[in-house]
């Protein structure tokens, strides 16, 4: 469900800067409202449950 241009852009970023380049946000972002314990719980939940959109994840959170 990702278009070819998005894949191409991610690949270019990876080739240029490695994994750390992919982990950086291309657009401005804000501080998380979740604390470390909440982030860990969300990470575990997402490993067990598949969501197709960020909106679905936001609704869960």
Residue frames relative to the residue before (quaternion, step in Angstrom):
aa qw qx qy qz dx dy dz
X 1.0000 0.0000 0.0000 0.0000 0.00 0.00 0.00
X 0.5713 0.5299 -0.3990 0.4834 3.58 1.24 0.46
X 0.4226 -0.7205 0.4794 0.2693 3.57 -0.81 0.90
X 0.6882 -0.5191 0.3309 0.3839 3.56 -1.25 0.48
X 0.6339 0.5432 -0.3349 0.4371 3.57 1.01 -0.78
X 0.6290 0.5261 -0.3302 0.4674 3.59 1.03 -0.76
X 0.6485 0.5050 -0.3094 0.4781 3.58 0.93 -0.89
X 0.6464 0.5253 -0.3098 0.4585 3.56 0.93 -0.90
X 0.6673 0.5001 -0.2980 0.4645 3.60 0.93 -0.88
X 0.6462 0.5019 -0.3219 0.4764 3.60 0.96 -0.80
X 0.6440 0.5236 -0.3204 0.4565 3.57 0.96 -0.84
X 0.6445 0.5155 -0.3179 0.4668 3.60 0.95 -0.85
X 0.6525 0.5076 -0.3112 0.4687 3.58 0.96 -0.88
X 0.6483 0.5128 -0.3154 0.4660 3.58 1.00 -0.82
X 0.6601 0.5093 -0.3079 0.4584 3.59 0.90 -0.90
X 0.6995 0.4773 -0.2663 0.4604 3.56 1.02 -0.82
X 0.8590 0.1202 -0.0131 0.4974 3.59 0.84 -0.93
X 0.5208 -0.6577 0.4139 0.3534 3.59 1.23 0.13
X 0.7966 -0.3091 0.2254 0.4680 3.51 -1.32 -0.29
X 0.6279 0.5499 -0.3517 0.4240 3.60 0.97 -0.75
X 0.6196 0.5375 -0.3462 0.4553 3.62 1.09 -0.62
X 0.6572 0.5007 -0.3098 0.4705 3.59 1.07 -0.68
X 0.6651 0.5194 -0.3040 0.4421 3.55 1.09 -0.64
X 0.6110 0.5331 -0.3568 0.4639 3.59 1.21 -0.30
X 0.4392 -0.6910 0.5123 0.2591 3.54 -1.01 0.81
X 0.4133 -0.7106 0.5149 0.2430 3.58 -0.96 0.88
X 0.7362 0.3221 -0.1947 0.5624 3.55 1.15 -0.53
X 0.6585 -0.5081 0.3657 0.4176 3.54 -1.21 0.36
X 0.0737 -0.7881 0.6099 0.0369 3.53 -1.03 0.75
X 0.3707 -0.7174 0.5439 0.2281 3.53 -1.27 0.24
X 0.6600 -0.4793 0.3948 0.4228 3.51 -1.33 0.18
X 0.5248 -0.6341 0.4729 0.3143 3.53 -1.13 0.68
X 0.3755 -0.7022 0.5565 0.2370 3.56 -1.12 0.67
X 0.6083 0.5510 -0.3501 0.4515 3.59 1.29 -0.19
X 0.3758 -0.6893 0.5595 0.2656 3.56 -1.07 0.67
X 0.7406 -0.4275 0.2694 0.4430 3.59 -1.27 0.16
X 0.6512 0.5143 -0.3181 0.4585 3.60 0.92 -0.83
X 0.6610 0.4957 -0.2996 0.4770 3.58 0.98 -0.83
X 0.6336 0.5217 -0.3314 0.4653 3.60 1.01 -0.75
X 0.6501 0.5086 -0.3141 0.4691 3.58 0.98 -0.81
X 0.6453 0.5111 -0.3170 0.4711 3.59 0.99 -0.82
X 0.6479 0.5053 -0.3144 0.4755 3.58 0.99 -0.82
X 0.6310 0.5357 -0.3306 0.4534 3.59 0.96 -0.84
X 0.6600 0.4950 -0.3033 0.4768 3.60 0.92 -0.88
X 0.6448 0.5232 -0.3196 0.4565 3.57 0.95 -0.86
X 0.6949 0.4830 -0.2804 0.4529 3.59 0.89 -0.94
X 0.6034 0.5386 -0.3633 0.4624 3.59 1.17 -0.43
X 0.7229 0.4236 -0.2296 0.4952 3.58 1.18 -0.57
X 0.7773 0.2841 -0.1300 0.5461 3.60 1.19 -0.51
X 0.2906 -0.7657 0.5551 0.1450 3.55 -0.95 0.92
X 0.0514 -0.7636 0.6436 0.0079 3.55 -0.90 1.02
X 0.3751 -0.7554 0.4972 0.2038 3.57 -0.96 0.81
X 0.7919 0.1889 -0.1129 0.5697 3.58 1.17 -0.38
X 0.5944 -0.5515 0.4498 0.3745 3.53 -1.28 0.45
X 0.5858 0.5864 -0.3649 0.4240 3.58 1.11 -0.65
X 0.6418 0.5158 -0.3196 0.4689 3.60 1.00 -0.79
X 0.6464 0.5093 -0.3148 0.4730 3.58 1.00 -0.82
X 0.6449 0.5204 -0.3145 0.4631 3.56 0.95 -0.90
X 0.6326 0.5213 -0.3330 0.4660 3.58 1.02 -0.76
X 0.6348 0.5181 -0.3282 0.4699 3.60 1.00 -0.80
X 0.6622 0.5071 -0.3070 0.4583 3.57 0.88 -0.96
